[in-house]
């Protein structure tokens, strides 16, 4: 994430980040402090693997806290009520079904911000070439996806239902 780049989140995505931040600050950070105290109590710190591991974990936890705080301080929350029922053009939050002319196959993706994107669950980032190609276009339009080998797709359907972003952000930082 660029320093001042505003990230787009759903209300649920923001809530999950806030929960994760609370967990890190109020549960994980105190655990790490206790690990550091226990490792210091072992004596000589110069060859103390437990102390080194606790310091590394502390750095990881503090880095993740700073990352989430920065993200929350520079985010734009999209309101599902703004899009519900507005299926005329593709917007962030829309679910789009399109036909890939080259593969002769239909695909459906929801477009959300990069923090909540998960292509394996059918959620793509608004910054992706595919999303950039379809944003602000309507059903029936053919658009070109600008990638190394461009391809054309036809928008078949646009739905703007409540966002389906759930649980794929929490615990992304597995060592915590």
C-alpha positions as CSV (number, residue, x, y, z in Angstrom):
1,X,0.0,0.0,0.0
2,X,1.4,3.4,-1.0
3,X,1.9,5.8,1.8
4,X,-1.1,8.1,1.1
5,X,-3.2,5.7,-1.0
6,X,-6.7,5.6,0.3
7,X,-8.0,2.0,0.7
8,X,-11.6,1.0,0.1
9,X,-13.3,-1.1,2.7
10,X,-16.8,-2.4,3.4
11,X,-18.3,-1.7,6.8
12,X,-17.7,-5.4,7.6
13,X,-14.1,-5.2,6.5
14,X,-13.5,-2.2,8.6
15,X,-15.1,-3.8,11.6
16,X,-12.9,-6.9,11.1
17,X,-9.8,-4.7,11.0
18,X,-10.8,-2.9,14.1
19,X,-11.4,-6.3,15.9
20,X,-8.0,-7.5,14.7
21,X,-6.3,-4.3,16.0
22,X,-8.1,-4.6,19.3
23,X,-6.9,-8.3,19.6
24,X,-3.3,-7.3,18.8
25,X,-3.2,-4.4,21.2
26,X,-5.1,-6.0,24.1
27,X,-4.2,-9.7,23.9
28,X,-1.1,-10.4,21.7
29,X,1.0,-7.4,22.7
30,X,0.7,-8.3,26.5
31,X,1.6,-11.9,25.7
32,X,4.7,-10.8,23.9
33,X,5.7,-8.6,26.8
34,X,5.4,-11.6,29.2
35,X,7.5,-13.7,26.8
36,X,10.2,-11.0,26.8
37,X,10.1,-10.8,30.6
38,X,10.4,-14.6,30.9
39,X,13.3,-14.7,28.4
40,X,15.1,-11.8,30.2
41,X,14.8,-13.8,33.5
42,X,16.9,-16.6,32.0
43,X,20.0,-14.4,32.3
44,X,22.5,-13.7,29.6
45,X,20.7,-12.1,26.6
46,X,23.6,-12.4,24.1
47,X,23.0,-16.1,23.4
48,X,19.3,-16.3,24.5
49,X,17.2,-17.8,21.6
50,X,14.0,-17.3,23.5
51,X,14.8,-13.6,23.9
52,X,15.7,-13.2,20.2
53,X,12.4,-15.0,19.2
54,X,10.3,-12.8,21.5
55,X,12.0,-9.6,20.1
56,X,11.3,-10.8,16.6
57,X,7.7,-11.5,17.5
58,X,7.4,-8.1,19.2
59,X,8.7,-6.4,16.0
60,X,6.2,-8.4,13.9
61,X,3.2,-7.5,16.2
62,X,4.2,-3.8,16.4
63,X,4.6,-3.7,12.6
64,X,1.1,-5.2,12.1
65,X,-0.4,-2.8,14.6
66,X,1.1,0.1,12.7
67,X,-0.1,-1.3,9.3
68,X,-3.7,-1.7,10.4
69,X,-3.7,1.7,12.1
70,X,-2.5,3.3,8.9
71,X,-5.0,1.4,6.9
72,X,-7.9,2.4,9.2
73,X,-6.7,6.1,9.3
74,X,-6.7,6.3,5.5
75,X,-9.7,4.3,4.3
76,X,-12.9,5.1,2.6
77,X,-15.9,2.9,3.7
78,X,-18.3,2.1,0.9
79,X,-21.9,2.1,1.9
80,X,-23.9,-0.8,0.5
81,X,-27.0,1.3,0.6
82,X,-25.5,3.6,-2.0
83,X,-25.4,0.8,-4.6
84,X,-28.3,-1.5,-3.7
85,X,-30.9,-1.4,-6.5
86,X,-28.5,0.6,-8.8
87,X,-27.7,-2.0,-11.4
88,X,-27.3,0.4,-14.4
89,X,-23.5,0.7,-14.3
90,X,-20.7,-1.2,-12.6
91,X,-19.5,0.4,-9.3
92,X,-17.3,-0.7,-6.5
93,X,-19.4,-3.1,-4.6
94,X,-21.2,-4.5,-7.7
95,X,-21.2,-8.1,-8.6
96,X,-20.7,-8.5,-12.4
97,X,-21.3,-11.4,-14.7
98,X,-19.5,-11.2,-18.0
99,X,-18.7,-13.4,-21.0
100,X,-15.0,-13.8,-21.9
101,X,-15.1,-13.9,-25.7
102,X,-11.7,-15.6,-26.0
103,X,-12.5,-18.4,-23.6
104,X,-16.2,-18.5,-24.5
105,X,-17.1,-18.8,-20.8
106,X,-19.1,-16.7,-18.3
107,X,-17.5,-15.5,-15.0
108,X,-19.0,-13.6,-12.0
109,X,-16.9,-11.4,-9.7
110,X,-17.7,-8.9,-7.0
111,X,-15.6,-5.7,-7.1
112,X,-14.2,-4.5,-3.7
113,X,-11.1,-2.8,-2.4
114,X,-7.7,-4.5,-2.5
115,X,-7.7,-5.2,1.2
116,X,-10.8,-7.4,0.9
117,X,-10.2,-8.9,-2.5
118,X,-10.0,-12.7,-2.7
119,X,-10.1,-13.9,-6.3
120,X,-10.6,-17.5,-5.1
121,X,-13.8,-16.4,-3.5
122,X,-14.9,-14.4,-6.5
123,X,-13.9,-11.0,-5.1
124,X,-11.5,-8.9,-7.1
125,X,-9.8,-5.6,-6.3
126,X,-11.1,-2.4,-7.8
127,X,-7.5,-1.7,-9.0
128,X,-7.3,-4.9,-11.0
129,X,-7.2,-4.6,-14.8
130,X,-10.5,-6.5,-15.1
131,X,-12.3,-4.2,-12.6
132,X,-10.8,-1.2,-14.2
133,X,-12.2,-2.3,-17.6
134,X,-15.8,-2.8,-16.4
135,X,-16.2,0.0,-13.9
136,X,-18.7,2.6,-15.1
137,X,-19.9,0.4,-17.9
138,X,-23.4,-1.1,-18.5
139,X,-25.0,-4.4,-19.3
140,X,-24.5,-5.3,-23.0
141,X,-21.3,-3.3,-23.4
142,X,-18.1,-5.0,-24.6
143,X,-14.9,-3.8,-23.0
144,X,-11.3,-4.6,-23.5
145,X,-9.2,-5.7,-20.5
146,X,-5.8,-4.1,-20.8
147,X,-3.2,-6.6,-19.9
148,X,-0.1,-8.0,-21.7
149,X,-2.4,-9.8,-24.1
150,X,-5.6,-7.8,-24.1
151,X,-9.0,-9.6,-24.3
152,X,-12.6,-8.6,-24.8
153,X,-15.5,-9.3,-22.4
154,X,-19.2,-8.6,-22.6
155,X,-21.0,-7.5,-19.5
156,X,-24.1,-9.8,-19.0
157,X,-25.4,-8.8,-15.6
158,X,-24.8,-6.3,-12.8
159,X,-26.2,-6.8,-9.3
160,X,-25.7,-4.5,-6.3
161,X,-26.6,-6.6,-3.3
162,X,-25.2,-6.2,0.2
163,X,-21.5,-7.0,0.3
164,X,-20.5,-10.5,0.8
165,X,-17.1,-9.7,2.4
166,X,-16.8,-11.9,5.5
167,X,-14.1,-13.4,7.6
168,X,-11.3,-13.5,4.9
169,X,-9.3,-10.7,6.5
170,X,-9.2,-11.8,10.2
171,X,-6.0,-13.7,11.1
172,X,-4.2,-12.9,7.9
173,X,-1.1,-12.4,10.0
174,X,-0.7,-16.0,11.0
175,X,2.4,-15.9,13.3
176,X,0.4,-13.8,15.8
